[in-house]
Amino acid sequence: MEFEWHDEKRKSNIEKHDIDFLDAIQVFEEGHFVEDRTREEDEEERKAAIGPLPEEDVPGHW
């Protein structure tokens, strides 16, 4: 899987949630649960996952 993001969004996520996208890759690669959440209105592919980070399991959406 390939990941990309805007650096400003990454910084904002660190400030808001104390989770760096660089670390969050692990959630998506090793997720315990993945659910398809594709939007019907524009068919944008979306997923939800719960996966490990060093301190805890966290939810992730992409």
CHARMM internal coordinates of N, CA and C (Angstrom, degrees):
IC EDIT
DIST 1 N 1 CA 1.4328
DIST 1 CA 1 C 1.5309
ANGL 1 N 1 CA 1 C 108.17
DIST 1 C 2 N 1.3088
ANGL 1 CA 1 C 2 N 116.29
DIHE 1 N 1 CA 1 C 2 N 141.06
DIST 2 N 2 CA 1.4665
ANGL 1 C 2 N 2 CA 121.37
DIHE 1 CA 1 C 2 N 2 CA 179.66
DIST 2 CA 2 C 1.5307
ANGL 2 N 2 CA 2 C 109.15
DIHE 1 C 2 N 2 CA 2 C -109.16
DIST 2 C 3 N 1.3177
ANGL 2 CA 2 C 3 N 116.46
DIHE 2 N 2 CA 2 C 3 N 138.60
DIST 3 N 3 CA 1.4620
ANGL 2 C 3 N 3 CA 121.78
DIHE 2 CA 2 C 3 N 3 CA -177.48
DIST 3 CA 3 C 1.5182
ANGL 3 N 3 CA 3 C 109.88
DIHE 2 C 3 N 3 CA 3 C -120.84
DIST 3 C 4 N 1.3270
ANGL 3 CA 3 C 4 N 115.53
DIHE 3 N 3 CA 3 C 4 N 142.03
DIST 4 N 4 CA 1.4637
ANGL 3 C 4 N 4 CA 120.90
DIHE 3 CA 3 C 4 N 4 CA 172.88
DIST 4 CA 4 C 1.5233
ANGL 4 N 4 CA 4 C 108.31
DIHE 3 C 4 N 4 CA 4 C -149.90
DIST 4 C 5 N 1.3248
ANGL 4 CA 4 C 5 N 115.81
DIHE 4 N 4 CA 4 C 5 N 152.41
DIST 5 N 5 CA 1.4559
ANGL 4 C 5 N 5 CA 121.31
DIHE 4 CA 4 C 5 N 5 CA 179.67
DIST 5 CA 5 C 1.5126
ANGL 5 N 5 CA 5 C 108.58
DIHE 4 C 5 N 5 CA 5 C -161.28
DIST 5 C 6 N 1.3276
ANGL 5 CA 5 C 6 N 114.67
DIHE 5 N 5 CA 5 C 6 N 164.92
DIST 6 N 6 CA 1.4613
ANGL 5 C 6 N 6 CA 121.41
DIHE 5 CA 5 C 6 N 6 CA 174.96
DIST 6 CA 6 C 1.5256
ANGL 6 N 6 CA 6 C 107.96
DIHE 5 C 6 N 6 CA 6 C -82.72
DIST 6 C 7 N 1.3245
ANGL 6 CA 6 C 7 N 116.60
DIHE 6 N 6 CA 6 C 7 N 136.37
DIST 7 N 7 CA 1.4610
ANGL 6 C 7 N 7 CA 120.80
DIHE 6 CA 6 C 7 N 7 CA -176.64
DIST 7 CA 7 C 1.5309
ANGL 7 N 7 CA 7 C 112.04
DIHE 6 C 7 N 7 CA 7 C -60.39
DIST 7 C 8 N 1.3373
ANGL 7 CA 7 C 8 N 117.30
DIHE 7 N 7 CA 7 C 8 N -36.08
DIST 8 N 8 CA 1.4698
ANGL 7 C 8 N 8 CA 119.70
DIHE 7 CA 7 C 8 N 8 CA 178.44
DIST 8 CA 8 C 1.5277
ANGL 8 N 8 CA 8 C 110.77
DIHE 7 C 8 N 8 CA 8 C -64.11
DIST 8 C 9 N 1.3349
ANGL 8 CA 8 C 9 N 117.38
DIHE 8 N 8 CA 8 C 9 N -38.37
DIST 9 N 9 CA 1.4677
ANGL 8 C 9 N 9 CA 120.84
DIHE 8 CA 8 C 9 N 9 CA 177.65
DIST 9 CA 9 C 1.5245
ANGL 9 N 9 CA 9 C 110.08
DIHE 8 C 9 N 9 CA 9 C -66.32
DIST 9 C 10 N 1.3278
ANGL 9 CA 9 C 10 N 116.84
DIHE 9 N 9 CA 9 C 10 N -38.86
DIST 10 N 10 CA 1.4707
ANGL 9 C 10 N 10 CA 120.86
DIHE 9 CA 9 C 10 N 10 CA 177.33
DIST 10 CA 10 C 1.5261
ANGL 10 N 10 CA 10 C 110.16
DIHE 9 C 10 N 10 CA 10 C -60.56
DIST 10 C 11 N 1.3275
ANGL 10 CA 10 C 11 N 117.03
DIHE 10 N 10 CA 10 C 11 N -47.45
DIST 11 N 11 CA 1.4663
ANGL 10 C 11 N 11 CA 121.27
DIHE 10 CA 10 C 11 N 11 CA 179.73
DIST 11 CA 11 C 1.5254
ANGL 11 N 11 CA 11 C 111.14
DIHE 10 C 11 N 11 CA 11 C -62.32
DIST 11 C 12 N 1.3268
ANGL 11 CA 11 C 12 N 116.22
DIHE 11 N 11 CA 11 C 12 N -41.18
DIST 12 N 12 CA 1.4580
ANGL 11 C 12 N 12 CA 120.84
DIHE 11 CA 11 C 12 N 12 CA 178.71
DIST 12 CA 12 C 1.5278
ANGL 12 N 12 CA 12 C 111.02
DIHE 11 C 12 N 12 CA 12 C -63.06
DIST 12 C 13 N 1.3230
ANGL 12 CA 12 C 13 N 117.44
DIHE 12 N 12 CA 12 C 13 N -40.04
DIST 13 N 13 CA 1.4632
ANGL 12 C 13 N 13 CA 121.30
DIHE 12 CA 12 C 13 N 13 CA 179.63
DIST 13 CA 13 C 1.5301
ANGL 13 N 13 CA 13 C 111.36
DIHE 12 C 13 N 13 CA 13 C -66.07
DIST 13 C 14 N 1.3275
ANGL 13 CA 13 C 14 N 116.49
DIHE 13 N 13 CA 13 C 14 N -37.47
DIST 14 N 14 CA 1.4694
ANGL 13 C 14 N 14 CA 120.25
DIHE 13 CA 13 C 14 N 14 CA 176.89
DIST 14 CA 14 C 1.5272
ANGL 14 N 14 CA 14 C 109.64
DIHE 13 C 14 N 14 CA 14 C -63.18
DIST 14 C 15 N 1.3410
ANGL 14 CA 14 C 15 N 116.66
DIHE 14 N 14 CA 14 C 15 N -44.63
DIST 15 N 15 CA 1.4624
ANGL 14 C 15 N 15 CA 120.62
DIHE 14 CA 14 C 15 N 15 CA -179.54
DIST 15 CA 15 C 1.5305
ANGL 15 N 15 CA 15 C 111.98
DIHE 14 C 15 N 15 CA 15 C -66.06
DIST 15 C 16 N 1.3406
ANGL 15 CA 15 C 16 N 117.42
DIHE 15 N 15 CA 15 C 16 N -43.66
DIST 16 N 16 CA 1.4609
ANGL 15 C 16 N 16 CA 121.50
DIHE 15 CA 15 C 16 N 16 CA -175.86
DIST 16 CA 16 C 1.5204
ANGL 16 N 16 CA 16 C 113.65
DIHE 15 C 16 N 16 CA 16 C -76.97
DIST 16 C 17 N 1.3416
ANGL 16 CA 16 C 17 N 116.93
DIHE 16 N 16 CA 16 C 17 N -39.79
DIST 17 N 17 CA 1.4656
ANGL 16 C 17 N 17 CA 120.59
DIHE 16 CA 16 C 17 N 17 CA -170.04
DIST 17 CA 17 C 1.5264
ANGL 17 N 17 CA 17 C 113.85
DIHE 16 C 17 N 17 CA 17 C -120.98
DIST 17 C 18 N 1.3352
ANGL 17 CA 17 C 18 N 116.62
DIHE 17 N 17 CA 17 C 18 N -4.64
DIST 18 N 18 CA 1.4650
ANGL 17 C 18 N 18 CA 121.96
DIHE 17 CA 17 C 18 N 18 CA -178.21
DIST 18 CA 18 C 1.5331
ANGL 18 N 18 CA 18 C 111.92
DIHE 17 C 18 N 18 CA 18 C 58.70
DIST 18 C 19 N 1.3368
ANGL 18 CA 18 C 19 N 115.74
DIHE 18 N 18 CA 18 C 19 N 33.20
DIST 19 N 19 CA 1.4641
ANGL 18 C 19 N 19 CA 121.51
DIHE 18 CA 18 C 19 N 19 CA 177.47
DIST 19 CA 19 C 1.5233
ANGL 19 N 19 CA 19 C 108.22
DIHE 18 C 19 N 19 CA 19 C -130.79
DIST 19 C 20 N 1.3135
ANGL 19 CA 19 C 20 N 115.66
DIHE 19 N 19 CA 19 C 20 N 124.96
DIST 20 N 20 CA 1.4562
ANGL 19 C 20 N 20 CA 122.54
DIHE 19 CA 19 C 20 N 20 CA 178.46
DIST 20 CA 20 C 1.5279
ANGL 20 N 20 CA 20 C 108.76
DIHE 19 C 20 N 20 CA 20 C -86.79
DIST 20 C 21 N 1.3243
ANGL 20 CA 20 C 21 N 117.23
DIHE 20 N 20 CA 20 C 21 N 136.14
DIST 21 N 21 CA 1.4627
ANGL 20 C 21 N 21 CA 120.24
DIHE 20 CA 20 C 21 N 21 CA 177.47
DIST 21 CA 21 C 1.5264
ANGL 21 N 21 CA 21 C 111.45
DIHE 20 C 21 N 21 CA 21 C -56.91
DIST 21 C 22 N 1.3295
ANGL 21 CA 21 C 22 N 117.27
DIHE 21 N 21 CA 21 C 22 N -32.07
DIST 22 N 22 CA 1.4677
ANGL 21 C 22 N 22 CA 119.90
DIHE 21 CA 21 C 22 N 22 CA 178.38
DIST 22 CA 22 C 1.5279
ANGL 22 N 22 CA 22 C 111.05
DIHE 21 C 22 N 22 CA 22 C -61.11
DIST 22 C 23 N 1.3292
ANGL 22 CA 22 C 23 N 117.08
DIHE 22 N 22 CA 22 C 23 N -38.13
DIST 23 N 23 CA 1.4653
ANGL 22 C 23 N 23 CA 121.19
DIHE 22 CA 22 C 23 N 23 CA 176.61
DIST 23 CA 23 C 1.5253
ANGL 23 N 23 CA 23 C 111.33
DIHE 22 C 23 N 23 CA 23 C -76.71
DIST 23 C 24 N 1.3269
ANGL 23 CA 23 C 24 N 116.50
DIHE 23 N 23 CA 23 C 24 N -34.48
DIST 24 N 24 CA 1.4647
ANGL 23 C 24 N 24 CA 121.05
DIHE 23 CA 23 C 24 N 24 CA -175.75
DIST 24 CA 24 C 1.5253
ANGL 24 N 24 CA 24 C 112.72
DIHE 23 C 24 N 24 CA 24 C -66.41
DIST 24 C 25 N 1.3117
ANGL 24 CA 24 C 25 N 118.05
DIHE 24 N 24 CA 24 C 25 N -19.97
DIST 25 N 25 CA 1.4668
ANGL 24 C 25 N 25 CA 120.16
DIHE 24 CA 24 C 25 N 25 CA 176.35
DIST 25 CA 25 C 1.5244
ANGL 25 N 25 CA 25 C 110.00
DIHE 24 C 25 N 25 CA 25 C -52.10
DIST 25 C 26 N 1.3109
ANGL 25 CA 25 C 26 N 116.78
DIHE 25 N 25 CA 25 C 26 N -36.65
DIST 26 N 26 CA 1.4658
ANGL 25 C 26 N 26 CA 121.85
DIHE 25 CA 25 C 26 N 26 CA 179.70
DIST 26 CA 26 C 1.5306
ANGL 26 N 26 CA 26 C 111.24
DIHE 25 C 26 N 26 CA 26 C -59.70
DIST 26 C 27 N 1.3275
ANGL 26 CA 26 C 27 N 117.76
DIHE 26 N 26 CA 26 C 27 N -36.69
DIST 27 N 27 CA 1.4672
ANGL 26 C 27 N 27 CA 121.63
DIHE 26 CA 26 C 27 N 27 CA 178.91
DIST 27 CA 27 C 1.5263
ANGL 27 N 27 CA 27 C 109.69
DIHE 26 C 27 N 27 CA 27 C -60.79
DIST 27 C 28 N 1.3330
ANGL 27 CA 27 C 28 N 116.06
DIHE 27 N 27 CA 27 C 28 N -43.91
DIST 28 N 28 CA 1.4572
ANGL 27 C 28 N 28 CA 120.04
DIHE 27 CA 27 C 28 N 28 CA -176.47
DIST 28 CA 28 C 1.5220
ANGL 28 N 28 CA 28 C 112.40
DIHE 27 C 28 N 28 CA 28 C -75.39
DIST 28 C 29 N 1.3097
ANGL 28 CA 28 C 29 N 117.19
DIHE 28 N 28 CA 28 C 29 N -32.77
DIST 29 N 29 CA 1.4624
ANGL 28 C 29 N 29 CA 120.42
DIHE 28 CA 28 C 29 N 29 CA -179.34
DIST 29 CA 29 C 1.5229
ANGL 29 N 29 CA 29 C 112.53
DIHE 28 C 29 N 29 CA 29 C -80.04
DIST 29 C 30 N 1.3343
ANGL 29 CA 29 C 30 N 117.63
DIHE 29 N 29 CA 29 C 30 N -27.97
DIST 30 N 30 CA 1.4607
ANGL 29 C 30 N 30 CA 121.09
DIHE 29 CA 29 C 30 N 30 CA -175.70
DIST 30 CA 30 C 1.5261
ANGL 30 N 30 CA 30 C 111.86
DIHE 29 C 30 N 30 CA 30 C -123.45
DIST 30 C 31 N 1.3271
ANGL 30 CA 30 C 31 N 116.81
DIHE 30 N 30 CA 30 C 31 N 25.79
DIST 31 N 31 CA 1.4612
ANGL 30 C 31 N 31 CA 120.91
DIHE 30 CA 30 C 31 N 31 CA -176.15
DIST 31 CA 31 C 1.5170
ANGL 31 N 31 CA 31 C 113.32
DIHE 30 C 31 N 31 CA 31 C -59.03
DIST 31 C 32 N 1.3257
ANGL 31 CA 31 C 32 N 115.47
DIHE 31 N 31 CA 31 C 32 N 139.70
DIST 32 N 32 CA 1.4632
ANGL 31 C 32 N 32 CA 122.03
DIHE 31 CA 31 C 32 N 32 CA 177.99
DIST 32 CA 32 C 1.5223
ANGL 32 N 32 CA 32 C 110.97
DIHE 31 C 32 N 32 CA 32 C -78.12
DIST 32 C 33 N 1.3144
ANGL 32 CA 32 C 33 N 116.16
DIHE 32 N 32 CA 32 C 33 N -28.43
DIST 33 N 33 CA 1.4535
ANGL 32 C 33 N 33 CA 121.83
DIHE 32 CA 32 C 33 N 33 CA -174.21
DIST 33 CA 33 C 1.5155
ANGL 33 N 33 CA 33 C 106.92
DIHE 32 C 33 N 33 CA 33 C -144.73
DIST 33 C 34 N 1.3117
ANGL 33 CA 33 C 34 N 117.43
DIHE 33 N 33 CA 33 C 34 N 128.99
DIST 34 N 34 CA 1.4606
ANGL 33 C 34 N 34 CA 121.08
DIHE 33 CA 33 C 34 N 34 CA 177.39
DIST 34 CA 34 C 1.5258
ANGL 34 N 34 CA 34 C 107.65
DIHE 33 C 34 N 34 CA 34 C -130.27
DIST 34 C 35 N 1.3180
ANGL 34 CA 34 C 35 N 116.11
DIHE 34 N 34 CA 34 C 35 N 132.77
DIST 35 N 35 CA 1.4594
ANGL 34 C 35 N 35 CA 121.78
DIHE 34 CA 34 C 35 N 35 CA -178.98
DIST 35 CA 35 C 1.5185
ANGL 35 N 35 CA 35 C 109.40
DIHE 34 C 35 N 35 CA 35 C -127.55
DIST 35 C 36 N 1.3313
ANGL 35 CA 35 C 36 N 116.07
DIHE 35 N 35 CA 35 C 36 N 137.59
DIST 36 N 36 CA 1.4608
ANGL 35 C 36 N 36 CA 121.25
DIHE 35 CA 35 C 36 N 36 CA 176.30
DIST 36 CA 36 C 1.5242
ANGL 36 N 36 CA 36 C 108.76
DIHE 35 C 36 N 36 CA 36 C -76.72
DIST 36 C 37 N 1.3238
ANGL 36 CA 36 C 37 N 116.44
DIHE 36 N 36 CA 36 C 37 N 126.34
DIST 37 N 37 CA 1.4649
ANGL 36 C 37 N 37 CA 121.67
DIHE 36 CA 36 C 37 N 37 CA 177.94
DIST 37 CA 37 C 1.5242
ANGL 37 N 37 CA 37 C 110.29
DIHE 36 C 37 N 37 CA 37 C -128.66
DIST 37 C 38 N 1.3355
ANGL 37 CA 37 C 38 N 115.99
DIHE 37 N 37 CA 37 C 38 N 40.48
DIST 38 N 38 CA 1.4596
ANGL 37 C 38 N 38 CA 120.84
DIHE 37 CA 37 C 38 N 38 CA -179.54
DIST 38 CA 38 C 1.5251
ANGL 38 N 38 CA 38 C 109.52
DIHE 37 C 38 N 38 CA 38 C -60.18
DIST 38 C 39 N 1.3392
ANGL 38 CA 38 C 39 N 115.56
DIHE 38 N 38 CA 38 C 39 N 134.76
DIST 39 N 39 CA 1.4602
ANGL 38 C 39 N 39 CA 120.79
DIHE 38 CA 38 C 39 N 39 CA -179.13
DIST 39 CA 39 C 1.5254
ANGL 39 N 39 CA 39 C 109.74
DIHE 38 C 39 N 39 CA 39 C -77.06
DIST 39 C 40 N 1.3187
ANGL 39 CA 39 C 40 N 116.48
DIHE 39 N 39 CA 39 C 40 N 130.38
DIST 40 N 40 CA 1.4599
ANGL 39 C 40 N 40 CA 120.59
DIHE 39 CA 39 C 40 N 40 CA 179.66
DIST 40 CA 40 C 1.5205
ANGL 40 N 40 CA 40 C 111.65
DIHE 39 C 40 N 40 CA 40 C -70.00
DIST 40 C 41 N 1.3459
ANGL 40 CA 40 C 41 N 117.28
DIHE 40 N 40 CA 40 C 41 N -38.31
DIST 41 N 41 CA 1.4629
ANGL 40 C 41 N 41 CA 120.12
DIHE 40 CA 40 C 41 N 41 CA -173.50
DIST 41 CA 41 C 1.5254
ANGL 41 N 41 CA 41 C 113.58
DIHE 40 C 41 N 41 CA 41 C -65.57
DIST 41 C 42 N 1.3155
ANGL 41 CA 41 C 42 N 119.01
DIHE 41 N 41 CA 41 C 42 N -33.19
DIST 42 N 42 CA 1.4668
ANGL 41 C 42 N 42 CA 119.93
DIHE 41 CA 41 C 42 N 42 CA -179.69
DIST 42 CA 42 C 1.5263
ANGL 42 N 42 CA 42 C 112.69
DIHE 41 C 42 N 42 CA 42 C -129.89
DIST 42 C 43 N 1.3241
ANGL 42 CA 42 C 43 N 117.12
DIHE 42 N 42 CA 42 C 43 N 4.30
DIST 43 N 43 CA 1.4630
ANGL 42 C 43 N 43 CA 123.89
DIHE 42 CA 42 C 43 N 43 CA 178.19
DIST 43 CA 43 C 1.5304
ANGL 43 N 43 CA 43 C 113.45
DIHE 42 C 43 N 43 CA 43 C 57.89
DIST 43 C 44 N 1.3419
ANGL 43 CA 43 C 44 N 116.93
DIHE 43 N 43 CA 43 C 44 N 22.64
DIST 44 N 44 CA 1.4593
ANGL 43 C 44 N 44 CA 119.85
DIHE 43 CA 43 C 44 N 44 CA 175.53
DIST 44 CA 44 C 1.5205
ANGL 44 N 44 CA 44 C 108.69
DIHE 43 C 44 N 44 CA 44 C -68.62
DIST 44 C 45 N 1.3339
ANGL 44 CA 44 C 45 N 115.99
DIHE 44 N 44 CA 44 C 45 N 125.67
DIST 45 N 45 CA 1.4594
ANGL 44 C 45 N 45 CA 120.08
DIHE 44 CA 44 C 45 N 45 CA -179.62
DIST 45 CA 45 C 1.5201
ANGL 45 N 45 CA 45 C 110.03
DIHE 44 C 45 N 45 CA 45 C -69.32
DIST 45 C 46 N 1.3262
ANGL 45 CA 45 C 46 N 116.16
DIHE 45 N 45 CA 45 C 46 N 125.67
DIST 46 N 46 CA 1.4595
ANGL 45 C 46 N 46 CA 122.61
DIHE 45 CA 45 C 46 N 46 CA 179.45
DIST 46 CA 46 C 1.5202
ANGL 46 N 46 CA 46 C 107.96
DIHE 45 C 46 N 46 CA 46 C -133.10
DIST 46 C 47 N 1.3184
ANGL 46 CA 46 C 47 N 117.01
DIHE 46 N 46 CA 46 C 47 N 147.10
DIST 47 N 47 CA 1.4613
ANGL 46 C 47 N 47 CA 122.52
DIHE 46 CA 46 C 47 N 47 CA 178.28
DIST 47 CA 47 C 1.5235
ANGL 47 N 47 CA 47 C 108.89
DIHE 46 C 47 N 47 CA 47 C -135.46
DIST 47 C 48 N 1.3130
ANGL 47 CA 47 C 48 N 115.96
DIHE 47 N 47 CA 47 C 48 N 155.84
DIST 48 N 48 CA 1.4625
ANGL 47 C 48 N 48 CA 122.68
DIHE 47 CA 47 C 48 N 48 CA 172.99
DIST 48 CA 48 C 1.5206
ANGL 48 N 48 CA 48 C 106.95
DIHE 47 C 48 N 48 CA 48 C -127.83
DIST 48 C 49 N 1.3251
ANGL 48 CA 48 C 49 N 117.02
DIHE 48 N 48 CA 48 C 49 N 142.02
DIST 49 N 49 CA 1.4665
ANGL 48 C 49 N 49 CA 121.10
DIHE 48 CA 48 C 49 N 49 CA -178.51
DIST 49 CA 49 C 1.5194
ANGL 49 N 49 CA 49 C 110.14
DIHE 48 C 49 N 49 CA 49 C -144.98
DIST 49 C 50 N 1.3072
ANGL 49 CA 49 C 50 N 115.43
DIHE 49 N 49 CA 49 C 50 N 157.47
DIST 50 N 50 CA 1.4625
ANGL 49 C 50 N 50 CA 122.46
DIHE 49 CA 49 C 50 N 50 CA 168.75
DIST 50 CA 50 C 1.5155
ANGL 50 N 50 CA 50 C 105.78
DIHE 49 C 50 N 50 CA 50 C -124.36
DIST 50 C 51 N 1.3273
ANGL 50 CA 50 C 51 N 116.76
DIHE 50 N 50 CA 50 C 51 N 126.33
DIST 51 N 51 CA 1.4520
ANGL 50 C 51 N 51 CA 119.33
DIHE 50 CA 50 C 51 N 51 CA -176.25
DIST 51 CA 51 C 1.5127
ANGL 51 N 51 CA 51 C 112.81
DIHE 50 C 51 N 51 CA 51 C -153.27
DIST 51 C 52 N 1.3220
ANGL 51 CA 51 C 52 N 115.98
DIHE 51 N 51 CA 51 C 52 N 176.64
DIST 52 N 52 CA 1.4633
ANGL 51 C 52 N 52 CA 121.46
DIHE 51 CA 51 C 52 N 52 CA -171.64
DIST 52 CA 52 C 1.5306
ANGL 52 N 52 CA 52 C 114.25
DIHE 51 C 52 N 52 CA 52 C -84.90
DIST 52 C 53 N 1.3119
ANGL 52 CA 52 C 53 N 114.69
DIHE 52 N 52 CA 52 C 53 N 141.57
DIST 53 N 53 CA 1.4588
ANGL 52 C 53 N 53 CA 124.22
DIHE 52 CA 52 C 53 N 53 CA 161.65
DIST 53 CA 53 C 1.5242
ANGL 53 N 53 CA 53 C 104.44
DIHE 52 C 53 N 53 CA 53 C -125.84
DIST 53 C 54 N 1.3204
ANGL 53 CA 53 C 54 N 119.06
DIHE 53 N 53 CA 53 C 54 N 166.93
DIST 54 N 54 CA 1.4691
ANGL 53 C 54 N 54 CA 119.60
DIHE 53 CA 53 C 54 N 54 CA -174.37
DIST 54 CA 54 C 1.5297
ANGL 54 N 54 CA 54 C 115.32
DIHE 53 C 54 N 54 CA 54 C -52.54
DIST 54 C 55 N 1.3104
ANGL 54 CA 54 C 55 N 118.68
DIHE 54 N 54 CA 54 C 55 N -36.51
DIST 55 N 55 CA 1.4668
ANGL 54 C 55 N 55 CA 121.25
DIHE 54 CA 54 C 55 N 55 CA -174.44
DIST 55 CA 55 C 1.5271
ANGL 55 N 55 CA 55 C 113.93
DIHE 54 C 55 N 55 CA 55 C -96.36
DIST 55 C 56 N 1.3432
ANGL 55 CA 55 C 56 N 117.60
DIHE 55 N 55 CA 55 C 56 N -24.33
DIST 56 N 56 CA 1.4605
ANGL 55 C 56 N 56 CA 119.94
DIHE 55 CA 55 C 56 N 56 CA -171.81
DIST 56 CA 56 C 1.5200
ANGL 56 N 56 CA 56 C 111.09
DIHE 55 C 56 N 56 CA 56 C -167.26
DIST 56 C 57 N 1.3324
ANGL 56 CA 56 C 57 N 116.37
DIHE 56 N 56 CA 56 C 57 N 167.05
DIST 57 N 57 CA 1.4559
ANGL 56 C 57 N 57 CA 121.25
DIHE 56 CA 56 C 57 N 57 CA 169.22
DIST 57 CA 57 C 1.5237
ANGL 57 N 57 CA 57 C 107.23
DIHE 56 C 57 N 57 CA 57 C -85.38
DIST 57 C 58 N 1.3256
ANGL 57 CA 57 C 58 N 116.20
DIHE 57 N 57 CA 57 C 58 N 138.34
DIST 58 N 58 CA 1.4570
ANGL 57 C 58 N 58 CA 120.47
DIHE 57 CA 57 C 58 N 58 CA -178.03
DIST 58 CA 58 C 1.5223
ANGL 58 N 58 CA 58 C 110.12
DIHE 57 C 58 N 58 CA 58 C -132.06
DIST 58 C 59 N 1.3417
ANGL 58 CA 58 C 59 N 117.07
DIHE 58 N 58 CA 58 C 59 N 152.98
DIST 59 N 59 CA 1.4610
ANGL 58 C 59 N 59 CA 119.88
DIHE 58 CA 58 C 59 N 59 CA 174.26
DIST 59 CA 59 C 1.5213
ANGL 59 N 59 CA 59 C 109.84
DIHE 58 C 59 N 59 CA 59 C -81.01
DIST 59 C 60 N 1.3008
ANGL 59 CA 59 C 60 N 116.49
DIHE 59 N 59 CA 59 C 60 N 152.22
DIST 60 N 60 CA 1.4541
ANGL 59 C 60 N 60 CA 121.62
DIHE 59 CA 59 C 60 N 60 CA 175.36
DIST 60 CA 60 C 1.5150
ANGL 60 N 60 CA 60 C 109.68
DIHE 59 C 60 N 60 CA 60 C -142.18
DIST 60 C 61 N 1.3268
ANGL 60 CA 60 C 61 N 116.95
DIHE 60 N 60 CA 60 C 61 N 146.85
DIST 61 N 61 CA 1.4678
ANGL 60 C 61 N 61 CA 122.22
DIHE 60 CA 60 C 61 N 61 CA 178.71
DIST 61 CA 61 C 1.5111
ANGL 61 N 61 CA 61 C 107.99
DIHE 60 C 61 N 61 CA 61 C -131.19
DIST 61 C 62 N 1.3143
ANGL 61 CA 61 C 62 N 115.53
DIHE 61 N 61 CA 61 C 62 N 136.88
DIST 62 N 62 CA 1.4595
ANGL 61 C 62 N 62 CA 119.96
DIHE 61 CA 61 C 62 N 62 CA 175.90
DIST 62 CA 62 C 1.4925
ANGL 62 N 62 CA 62 C 109.54
DIHE 61 C 62 N 62 CA 62 C -150.25
END
COOR INIT
IC SEED 1 N 1 CA 1 C
IC BUILD
